[in-house]
């Protein structure tokens, strides 16, 4: 208001009136302002903080139910947090101004909150899986969904809201307008719902429509009394739940049939709800346990109905132990609205067996960017990839009684290790085993026959000059073919970087990091493909992994320039 030329007293009067605030703005009443808490509240600090939160919620409808339950006077045993500790907390945060322009990159506050949610999920163990899906899995789902401007995105089991946040970030990263993206979520757990509301707000999303109720029993997003329709549905529903059919509203959602109410088999009920709320041309992507792919009875009938109507686009098997609190492997179902498949996908289902695509951690496995790149690339290609993906016709699925067990169609089991009894007994390397690895040797520029000498017609032995592992290692490292291949690889990388480093250097001007990523990814594949050392998925994974490591720094460079990045 001062910038508009208004007198200070009039500007202050407007700033202190709630009606002046609209849209994404929040009104902070006097008792909730940081200066008041810092300078005026010295005794009964817990009461002052509780009142501040209550007044914030009262004056801002988008905060309803989010803050009032927080109690700074909560007792643990017979004691509560003393005033001094609360004053120290206020003093600590008074050292820093937490506005977007003060951060290394604009969404740092949201990223910090996301970090706390993840840390809480880590410590919560099994319960963590009830509200938090690993962000690598969410990012992969969003990349498959490819949300666009103006779409309505829905998560019927929204947990902490990660699916919606990353959908919005996807548009931001691609230089698209996320302001007109409709975000809708429903979560049955009230405490988790509060977390999701705060997650939205700290990511700068004030218009998300988040509901607190059981989606199966009582879906809350309605339009004229009917179920609202969405362009994309992304979710990780609770696995293996019971439900009560008598409590269900809008039973017409379940047109392929009802799962047993007991026996913890409500999974395909969630799937049918997703299909029921898709707009024409819409897509749903959901995490599911493998049991829904092959169990019989009512679940088999539901699968048949979905396959007959050509609603199943892809089944993607994921690695075990990716999710919090369970080592059970899960899968992704990619679903389409009726008549929503592109012509080349009609009457077919893509199976991707990615259960070996992971990095093994101590307590949990992880999807790295290179794994995501391989899975997403295979989904987009919609083609057979030996040992990884296969396109299967509806006819073949029917011949298999509509069993969608992934290994039936895309078996990625490695071939059995050959055993030569004579070699075990008398030593020697079978010629057949060396020939079987010929492609690997050629990729590295190594001729194995330079290391081996004949032992009859069918066996080989190490050359006499190679007495031990150390000498063998040195011989390989100094091999002319290996050195030439390494030099070719280094030269290809250097030439590629010289030609395309401008993508990174120009980020402060273009402010389009995802365009830079796309160019680096495609050109890196073109540059390194002819070298033959890595396959195209491994090549793509190199850039994807590097980008994942530095994307926050690149975001800071795009926002503040490289000088700002160094200063940060």
TORDRENPA-523352 format. One record per residue: x, y, z of N, C-alpha, C, O in turn; residue in one letter. Coordinates in steps of 0.1 Angstrom, whole numbers, plus 5000, padded with zeros to 4 digits. Last residue first. Example, Ala and Ser with C-alpha at 12.3 -4.5 7.8 and 13.67 -1.06 7.14 Angstrom:
2
512849785071513749895071512950005079513450115080S
513249435078512349555078513249675078514249675085A
END
This chain:
568
525248144991524448064999525147945005524647865012X
527348234974527048304987526248224996526448225008X
526948064953528248054961528048124974528448074984X
524448144944524648004948525847994957525847924967X
524948414937524048384948524148244953524048224965X
526548354915527148424926526248404939526748384950X
524748234898525848154904526548224915527048154924X
521248324904522548334897523648254904523448214916X
518948284917519748394922521048414914521848494917X
517448074903516748184910517648304913517148414912X
519347914892518347964883517648084890517248184883X
520747844915521447924904520447984895520648104891X
518847694928519347824934520047904924519848034924X
518647484910517447564913517847704919517347804916X
521147384913520847434900519547524901519447624895X
520947284939521947394936521647464923521747584921X
518947094935518747214944519747324942519347444942X
520246914918519146994913518747104922518347214918X
522446744922522646884922521446974919521547094917X
521546474922522446524933522546674933522746734944X
519946454900519346444913520146494924519646544934X
521946484880520946594882520246584895520046684902X
523246244883523946364886522946484888523146564897X
521146064876521746064889522446184893522246244904X
520746144849519646154858520146154873519646224881X
523246084838522746224838521646244849521646334856X
523245804842524345884846523946034848524146094858X
520845704830520945704844522145794850522045844861X
521545714803520545804808520645824823520445924829X
523345494804523745634800522845734805523245834810X
521645284811522745324820523245464817523645544825X
519945284789519345314802520445354812520245444820X
521645224768521045354768520445384781520345504785X
524745064782523445064774522745194776523145274784X
528145144778526945144786525745134777525745184766X
530045134757530445074770529145064779529144964787X
529645244732529245104734529545044748529444924750X
529945474718531145424725530945274729531845194729X
527445554709528445494700529645434706530245344701X
526345674733525845554727526845484718527045364720X
527345924740527945804746527545674740528145574741X
525846104725527246114725527945984730528945944724X
523146044729523646044715525246044715525845974706X
523046074757522745944751523345934737523945834733X
523446344758524446254764524246114759525246044756X
521246444746522446464739523546374745524446324738X
519246384764519146334751520446344744520846244737X
520146524788519846374788519846324774520546224771X
520446784781521546714785521346564784522246494781X
517746844774518746854764519946774768520546704760X
516446804799516046724787517146724777517346624770X
517746994815517846854818517546774806518246674803X
516847234803518247204803518447054806519346984799X
514147214809514547214795516047174794516447104785X
514347224837513947104831514247094816514446984810X
515247494842516147384845515647254838516547174834X
514947784832514147664828515047534830515547484820X
516048034832515247984844514347864840513247854845X
517748174815516548094809515548064820514348054818X
519548294833518848374823517548304818516448354818X
520648104850520148234856519348314846518548404850X
521347904830520147884838519648014845518448044846X
523547904814522448004810521247994820520348064817X
525147694823525647824824524547934822524548044828X
523647474814523747504829524147644831523647714839X
523847494787522547464793522547504808521547554813X
526547514782525847634782524447614788523847714793X
527547254779527647314792526847454793526447494804X
527547144754526247164760526347224774525347234781X
530147104743529047154734527747194742527047274737X
531647014765532047144758530847194750530747314749X
530346774770530246884779530647014773529947124776X
531046624746529646654750529446774759528646864757X
533746614749533146684737531746714740531246824737X
533946464773534546604772533946674761533546794762X
532746224766532146304777532646444776531946544777X
534446134745533046164742532346244753531546334750X
536846104760536746204749535346244745534946354742X
536145904777536546034782536446144772535946254774X
535745694758534645734767534945874773534045964773X
538245674746537045714738535945764746535245854743X
539745604768540045724762538845774753538545894753X
538645344773538545454783538745594777538045684781X
539445224749537945244752537745344762536845424761X
542145224752541545304740540045324743539545434740X
542445064774542845204775542245294764541845404765X
541644824763540844884775541245034776540345114778X
543544784743542144794740541344864751540444944748X
545944764758545744874749544344894745543845004743X
545944714793545644654780545344774770544644864774X
546344784819547244834809547044784795547744814786X
544344644833544344794834545344854823545144974819X
545044384828543844434822543844584822543444644812X
547444364842547444334828546244394821546244444810X
546644414868547544514861547544494846547544584839X
545144184873544544324873545344424866544844504858X
547043984871545943994861545244124861544944174850X
548644044892549244054879548144064868548244124858X
546744004913547444134911547944154897547844254891X
546143734911545143834908545743964905545244044897X
548943564895548043584906547043694902547143744891X
550443514872550543424883549543434894549143344901X
550743534840549743584850549643494862548843394862X
552343404823552843534829551943584840552343674847X
550843204812551843174822552343294829552843284840X
547343274811548643274805549743264816549543314827X
544843064825545543184825546943174818547643074820X
543342834801543942864814544642994813544943044802X
540542664786541542764786542142784800541542744810X
538942404766539242474779540442564777541242554768X
538642254744537442314750537642394763536742444769X
541042154733540042224724538942304732538442404726X
543742224756542942144748542042224739542142344738X
543942504766544242384774543342274767542342234772X
545342814754544542694752544942584762546142564765X
545443104776546043014766545342884765544742844775X
544543444782544343304783545143224773545343274762X
544643704775544943674789544943514792545443474802X
543943734750545243784753545643744767546843764771X
541343654749542343554745543743604747544743524746X
539843874756540143774766541243674762541943624771X
540244184747540244054741540743954751541943954755X
538344464756539344364761539144234753538044184751X
536544674754537744674746538744574749539944584746X
534244654767535344724775536644724767537644764771X
532644534749532244664753533344734760533444854760X
533944284747534044374736533644514740534244614735X
533144164771534544194768534744294757535544394759X
530344144766530844234777532344264775532744374778X
530343974745529744104743530244204754530544314751X
531343734756532143804745531643954744532444044742X
530443554774530743694779531343774768531843884772X
530343324760529043374764529243514770528243594770X
533043264756532243314744530943374749530443464743X
533643174782534243294777533443354765533243474764X
532142944782531843044792532443174787531843284789X
533242784762531842824760531542944770530743034766X
535742724772535742814761534242874760534142984756X
536142694807535442644795535442754784535042864787X
539142704823538042784820537342734807538042734797X
540642494848540542544834539242624833538242604841X
540242194869540642334866540442364851540142284843X
539241944875540641954870541142094867542342114863X
536641984886537541874891539041904887539941884895X
535542194873535542194887536542094893537242124902X
535842114846536542234851536642244866537642284872X
534041894847535441874844536341994849537341974855X
531542024851532141934861533641914859534341904869X
530542334848531242234840532042144850532942194857X
527642514850528642434858529242334849528542244844X
526342844847526742714841527742644850528542714857X
523642984864525142984863525542844857525242744863X
520643054846521442974856522942984853523342974842X
519943394838520143264834520943184845521743244852X
517843594861519143574853519243424849518743334856X
514543684856515443604864516743584855516643554843X
512543834846513843894846514843814854515943864857X
509843794826510643724836512043774835512743764825X
506943894820508243964819509143904830509243954841X
504843714823504943784811506343854809506843864798X
504943604848504343524837504743584824504843514814X
505743804865506743714860506243614850507043554842X
503243934872504243994863505243904857505543904845X
500043824870501343804877502443844867502543784856X
497443844862498443954858499743944865500444034866X
495143634848496143644859497243744854497843724843X
493143574830493243704835494143724847493943814856X
493743314822492643334832492743474838492443484850X
495343314800495943294813495043324825495443354836X
493743384780494243244780494943214793494943094797X
493643654786492443574788492843424788492243344796X
496143734778495743744792494543664795494443594805X
496043684750496943604759496643614773496743514781X
494143884743493843734741494743654750494243554756X
495344124749494144084757493943934755493543864765X
498944084747497644114741496544064751496743984760X
501644264761500844144761499444174756498844274760X
504944364760503544404757502744274754503144194746X
507444364785506744294774505344344773504644374783X
510644414800509344464797508744374785509444334777X
512944254808512544374816511044414813510344444822X
513944064791514244054806513744164814514144184826X
513944274764514244144769514644144784515444224788X
511244464759512644474762513044354770512544324780X
508644564738509344454744510744484747511444534738X
507144884744507744784736508344674744508644694756X
506645154753505645054751506044954741505444934731X
508145384759508445314747507345214743507045194732X
507145464784506945544773507145474760506445494750X
508145254800506745274799506345364787505445334780X
510945284797510245164792508745184791508145134781X
511245534809511645514795510945394789510445404778X
510545464835509745564828510045554813509045564805X
512645284841511245244842510445334834509545294826X
515045444838514845314830513345274830512845234819X
514645644856514745674842514545554833513845564823X
514645514880513345584876513445604861512445584854X
517245434881516245334881514945394875514245334867X
518645674882518845594870517745484869517445434858X
517745784907517345844894517545754882516645754873X
516845494927517745604924517245664910516545604903X
514945374953514945394938515845514936515645624941X
516145164979515845294974515845294958516645214952X
515344975009515844984996515345114990514445174994X
516344975043515345005033516045005020517145055019X
518344945060517044905065515944915055514844875057X
520644985043520744905055519344855060519144735062X
519844955007520245025019520244935031519944815030X
520344894974520144824987520644904998521944924999X
518645034948519845044956519544984970518645034976X
516944874920517044944933518444954939519344874934X
515544674901515944804899515944884913514944944916X
514344434902515744434905516344574903517644584903X
511744464896511944434910513444424913513844404924X
510444544872511544634877511944594892512444674899X
508944444846509444384858510744454863511844424859X
506144554831507544594834507944524847507344554857X
503744504806504244454819505744494820506544464811X
501044654791502544654792502944604806502444654816X
498444524773498844564786500344554786500944454782X
495944604747497244544751497544594765497044704770X
493844734735493844584735495144524740495344404738X
495845014725494544954726494644794726495344744718X
498245144719498145064732496844994734496644914743X
497945284696498945174697498945094709499544994710X
495945474703495645364694496645254695496345134694X
495845544738496245584725496045454716496045344721X
492845494758494145454754494545514740493645524732X
490245554766491245654768492645614763493545704764X
487945404768488345454754489445564755489545644746X
487645494802487145414791487445484777487345604776X
490945594816489445604815488945524803489745504793X
493545364826492945474817491445474818490845374822X
496245304849494845284844494445394835494845514837X
498845124861498545244853497245224846497145124838X
499845014892498844994881498645124874498445224881X
502944904906502145024901501144974891501444894881X
503444694934503544724920502744854918502044904926X
505644574960504444634955504544654940505644634935X
506944344985507044414972505744464967504644394970X
507144395019506444335008506644404996506444534995X
508344505041509244455031508544395019509144345009X
507144795057506844665051507944635040508344715033X
507845045067507144955075506744825069506044745075X
507945225037508145225051507245125058506045105055X
509045065007508045145014508345125029508845025034X
510844894995510945034991510045125001510345245002X
510844614997511344695008511644845004512544905009X
511444504963510944484977511544594986512544654983X
510644704933511544624942510944604956510144684960X
507644664913508744734920509544654929509144534932X
506144614882506644554894507744634900508744664893X
503544754866504944774868505344714882504944764892X
501344734841501544674854503044684856503844624848X
499244954821500544894824500444834839499744884847X
496444984815497445024806498844954808499444904799X
493244884818494544854823495644884813495644814803X
490944904804491245014813492644994819493145094825X
489344744786490644794782491044914791491445024785X
487144604794486944734790488244814786488144934784X
488444364801487444364790487144504785486944524773X
489844454823490544414811489644414799490044454788X
487844494842488644604838489444574825489644664817X
486744234843485844354839486744464834486444534824X
488844094853488344064840487544174835487644214823X
489144204879490244224869489644194855490044274846X
486644124890486944264888488044284878487944374869X
487143844890486043904882486144054880485944104869X
489243824908489443784894488343844885488643884874X
487843914931488943994926489243954911489644044903X
486043704936485543834932486643924926486344004917X
488343444927487043484933486643624927486743654915X
491943494931490743454924489443514930489543614937X
494843704927493943634935492643604927492243684918X
496643854910496343704907495343644916494943524913X
496844114916497144074902496743934899496543894888X
496544164942495444204934495644154919494644154912X
499044094954497944004954496744034945496043944940X
500844294953500844204942499644114942499244064932X
499444614963500144494966499944394954499044404947X
499944924945499044814949499944694954501044684949X
499745264937500545164943499545054947498545084953X
498445404906498245364920499245264924499545174916X
497245634884498345554887498345524902498345624910X
494945714859495145684873496345604874496645504867X
493845954835494745844838494845834854494945934860X
491346054810492046064823492945944825492745834819X
489546054789491046074786491846084798493146104797X
486946174809487346114797488846154793489146264794X
487946164844487446234833487746154820488646074820X
487445924870488345974859487446054849486346004845X
486045804891486245954891487146014880487446134881X
486145534887484845604886484945754886484045824882X
488845464890488245464877486945544876486645604866X
488945494919489745584910489145584896489145694890X
487145294927486845434930487645524920487045624915X
488645074918487345104911486945244914486345314906X
490745084936491045094922489745134915489745224906X
489445044961490045174958490345194943490145304938X
488744774956487644874958488245014956487545104949X
491044644955490444674942489244754943488644804934X
491544624983492444694974491744734961491844854957X
490344495004489644604998490444684987489944784982X
490844255019490944255004490244374998489544354987X
490644135045491644235041491944245026493044225022X
488743965054489943905047490944005042491843965035X
485544115045486544065055487743995047487643975035X
484244175022484344275032485344235043486044325048X
485444094989485044045002485244155013486244225013X
484544354965485544264971484944204984484044274990X
482044384941482544414955483544314959483244194957X
482044494906481744404918482444444930483244534931X
482244684887482844554884482644454895482944334894X
481244914898480444844888481044714884480244634877X
481345094921481944964921481244874911480744764915X
479945324921481345334918481945194915482845184907X
477545284932477645264918479045274913479345244901X
477545364958477945224955478045194940478745104936X
477545614973477845604959478345464955479445444950X
478745505005477945594997478445584983479545544980X
478845235027479345295015478345385008477145345006X
478145085049478545225051478745305039478945425039X
477844825041476644895045476945045046476045125045X
480444725037479644765025478444845029477944925021X
483144805053481844765056480944815044480744935043X
486444645050485544765048484144715051483844585052X
489944585055488544545055487744675053488244785054X
492944625035492044675045490644595044490344535034X
495544605020494844495028493944545039494244505050X
497144925022497044795017496144705026496044725038X
495945255015496345155025496145015020495044985014X
497145384983496045354993496545265004497545185001X
498545614969499145494975498145464986498445504998X
497845784938497645754952498445634956498845544947X
496446004914497745944919497545914934497246004942X
494646074887494546024900495845954904496245864897X
493846334865494846244869494546204884494146294892X
491446464860492246434849493346324852493646244844X
488246384876489646434876490346384864490046284858X
484946474889485846394879487246464878487346594880X
482946424918483746504909484646424901485046314905X
479846254920481246254922481946344912481746344900X
477046484925477746374919479146374922479746474926X
476246724936475746604942476346474936476046364941X
477746914921476346904919475746774925474746714919X
480346734928480046844919478546824915478246734908X
482546644955481346624948481146754939481646864942X
484546484976484646574964483546554955483546454947X
484346284995483946414998483946514986483246624987X
483145954999483946044991483446184992482246204991X
482845735022482145875020483045965012483746055018X
484145485021482745505027482145635022480945635019X
486545545008485745435003484245445008483345425001X
487545765022487245775008486345665003485345684996X
486845905052487145775046486645785032485445795029X
488046245056487046145057487546015050488446025042X
488846555050489146455061488046365063487046395070X
490246715021489146665029489546565039490546495037X
491546985005491846875012490746835022490346915030X
492247154978490947114985491246984992491046874986X
494547414976494347274975493047244984492847294995X
495347684977494047654971493747504970492747474965X
497947734985496847764995495447724990494547724997X
501047644984499747594978498647624987498447544997X
503547674993502947784986501647754979501247814970X
504447485009504947474995504247584987504347584975X
503147535032504547565032505147555018506247595016X
500547445024500747585027502247625026502647725021X
500947165022500547245011500847385013501447455004X
501647095049502647075038502247155025503147215019X
499347155062500547235064501547225053502147315049X
497746945051497347085049498547185051498747275043X
499146725061499046755046498646895043499146955034X
498746745088500146755083500146785068500946865063X
496046705089496646835093498046855088498346965083X
495946435081495246545072495846685076496046765067X
497046315102497846315090497246425080497946485073X
494946355121496346415123497146425111497846515108X
492846225109492746365111494146425113494446535108X
492745995083493346025096493446175098494046245090X
491745995056490845955067491445985081490646005090X
491846235031492646155040491746125052491146215058X
491946354998491146315009491946215018492546125013X
492546634976493046514984492046484994491346574999X
493346814947492346764956492846644963493446554957X
494147094927494746984936493646944946493147034954X
494347224896493447194907493947074914494246974909X
496447484883496347334886495447314898495647364908X
497047744879495647694875495547544876494647484870X
499647764888498647834895497247784892496347794900X
501647654872500947564882499847634890499147564897X
502647684841501847764851501147664860500147604856X
505947554834504447574831503847644843504447654854X
508547474836508247614831506847634828506547724820X
509047234847508947244833508547374827508147394815X
508847294874510147254869510147254853511247284847X
506047334877507047444879508447414873509047504866X
505047084872504747194863505747304864506247364854X
506246954894506446904880506247014870506947034861X
505047074916506447094913506847054899507647114892X
502446954914502647104912504047134909504347214900X
503246694920502546724907502646874904502846914892X
504246714945505146694934504546704920505246734911X
501846774959502946874959503946844948504346944941X
500446544955499946664950501046774949501146844939X
501946344967501546324953501146464947501446494936X
502146434994503346434985502946424971503646484962X
500346445015500146535004501246534993501246614985X
500446265036501046395038500946485026501446595027X
497446105025498546105034499146245037498346335040X
495446075006496446165003497646175013498646235010X
493745904989494345855001495645945003496745895002X
493046024965491945974974492445924987491645914997X
494146284948494746174956493646134966493446204976X
494046444917493346394929494046284935494546194928X
494046734896494746614902494246574915493846664923X
492946874868492546854882493246724886492946614880X
494847104846494246974850493846974865494247054873X
496047344840494647344840494047204844492747194845X
498947194826498247314830496747294830496247234820X
499446844834499546964825498747074831497947054840X
501346554844500246654846500546784838501646824835X
502546284839502746404831501546504832500946534822X
502546024848501246094847501346214838500446254831X
505245954850504345884841503045954838502545954827X
505946144869506546154855505746074845505646104833X
504546064891504246194885504746204871504146254862X
505845824896504445824893504045954886503245944876X
508445924903508245834891506845834887506545834875X
507846064926508346134914508246054902507846104891X
507045854943506045954939506546024926505746054917X
509445714945508345644939507345754934506745734923X
510945914958511445864945510345794938510145804926X
509645964982509546064971510046014958509646064947X
507745704997509045754993508945844981508345814971X
504845825013505345745002506745794998506845914996X
503245835044504445885036504845785026505245675029X
501345725060501145865056502245915046502146025041X
501945465066500545505065500345645060499245675055X
504645435069504045395056502645435055502145435043X
504945495096505345595086504845565073504545655065X
504245265110503245375109503645475099502745545093X
506645125108505445075101504445185099503845195088X
508645395117508645255112507345225104507045295094X
509045655126507745595129507645445125506745375129X
511445745116511345705130510045635134510045555144X
510645795089511745705092511645655107511845535109X
508645985093508345855088509345755090509045635093X
510246195103509246135111508846005106508645915114X
511746245080512446195092511446135102511746035108X
509646325063510446205059511146155072511146035074X
508946565076507946455074508646325071508346225077X
511346705074510846665087509846555086509846465094X
511446745046512546665053512046615066512346505070X
509246905042509246765036510246685043510046565045X
510147135055509047065061508946915055508646825063X
512147195036512547165050511447085057511646995065X
510647245013511647135013512047095027512146975030X
509347475022508547355019509447235019509047125024X
511547645023510747615035509947495033509847415043X
512447654997513347585007512547555020512747455026X
511547754973510747654980511447584991511147474995X
513647934962512347974967511547884975510847924985X
516947884976515947874964514547894970514347864982X
518048004998518947964987518147944975518547984964X
515948275010516348135010517348114998517348194988X
514848525011515948505020516548365018517648335024X
512548514995513748584990514948574999516048604994X
510748375012511348315000512548384995513548314991X
511648435047510848465035511548405023512748375023X
512448435075512048315067511148355056509948305056X
515148555091513948595085513548485074514448455066X
516548465123516448445108515148495103514048485110X
516448505149517748535143517648535128518448595121X
514148405159514248555157515548595150515648705145X
514648145166514048175153513948325149513748365138X
515748195192516548125181515948155167516748195158X
513648305206514848385203515648325192516248395184X
511848095207511448215200512748305196512848355185X
513447925222512947885209512648005201513048015189X
513648065246514848035238514547995224515248035215X
510948055254511548185250512848165242513148245233X
510747785259509947845248510447985244510448015232X
512547765280512847695268512047745256512547755245X
511247935299512647965294512947895281513447955272X
508847815305508847935298510147965292510248015280X
508947445301509047575309509147695300509547685288X
506547215291507747295287507847425294506947505294X
505447045321505247095307506547175304507347195312X
504946745341505646875337505246915323504846835315X
504146495348503646605356504146745352503846845358X
503946355317504046325331503346435339502246475336X
503846625299504446495298504746445312505646505318X
501246845288502046785299502546655295501846575289X
501147125267500946985269501846925279503046945279X
501347385260501247355274501047205277500747165288X
501247395233502547425239502547405254503547415261X
499447215211499347265225500747275231501447175234X
497547205183498847215188498847275202498247385203X
494947235173495247115181496647115187496947035196X
494947455157494347465170494747345179494747365191X
495947415131496847465141496247455155497047435165X
494047295113495447275111496347305124497247235127X
491347375114491747235118493247205118493647095121X
491847615089490847545098491247405101491447325092X
493247755071493947695082493047615092493547565102X
491447875055492247765049493147695059493647585057X
490448085070489647955068490447845063490147725066X
491748275093492148225080491448085078491947985083X
491148345119491048455109491348405094491348485085X
491448115134490148175133490048275122488948285116X
494248055131493247965125491848035123491148015113X
495248275145495648255131494648165124494148195113X
494248215170493748335163494148335148493348375140X
495647985177494147985176493648095168492748085160X
498248075177497847975167496347975166495847965154X
498148255199498548295186498148205175497648245165X
497348085220496448185216496848235202495948265194X
499747935222498447865219497447965214496747945204X
501548135229501748065217500447995212500047995201X
500448205255500648305244500748245230500148285220X
500747965269499448025266499448125255498548125246X
503547945269502747845262501347895259500847865248X
504248165285504548165271503748065263503348085252X
503948285310502948195304503048195289502148215282X
505848575301505348475311504148405305503448455296X
506348715279507548675287507148575298507948495302X
505548865251505148745258506348685265507148625260X
506649085237505649105247505348985256504849005267X
508549025218508749145226507849155238508149215248X
507748785204509148815208509348915219510148905228X
505048825200505548705207506948725212507348685223X
505149055184504449055197504948935206505148955218X
506648975162507149085171506449085184507049115194X
504948785150506248745157506748855166507248825177X
501448795158502648845150503948815158503948815170X
499248725171499948615164501148665157501948575152X
497948945180498548855190499348745184500048675191X
497149075155498249125163498849025173500049025175X
496748825129496248915139497348965148498348895149X
497448805096498048765109497648865119498048985119X
495948675068495848775078496448725091496048625096X
497448575038497048535051496948665060497848745060X
496848535003497348615014496748565027495548525027X
495748424980496748354987497348415000498148355007X
492648594984493448504976494448424984494048354994X
493048865007492248774999493248694991494448714990X
492749115031493549005027492648905019491548865024X
491049305041492049355031492749235025493349245014X
489649205062489049205049489949245038489649225026X
491249245085491249115078490649115064491049035056X
493449515089491949475087491949345079492449335068X
495949605090495449555102493949505101493349475111X
496349725066497149605069496649535081496749415082X
494749955068494349855059495049715062494449615062X
496350095087494950065090494449955081493749855085X
498750125073498750045085497250005089497049895093X
497850305053498350175049498350075061498049965060X
497050525068496050455060496550315056495750215057X
499550595078498550565087497350485080496850395086X
501150645054501450535063500350495072500050385074X
499250705024499850755036500050635046499350535045X
499950544993499050575004499850625016500950585018X
501450464971501350604974500450644985500150754988X
501950204966500950264958500750414961499850484955X
503750144986504250154972503250214963503550274952X
502050125007502950235007503450254993503650374988X
500849885000500050005000500950135000500550234994X
END
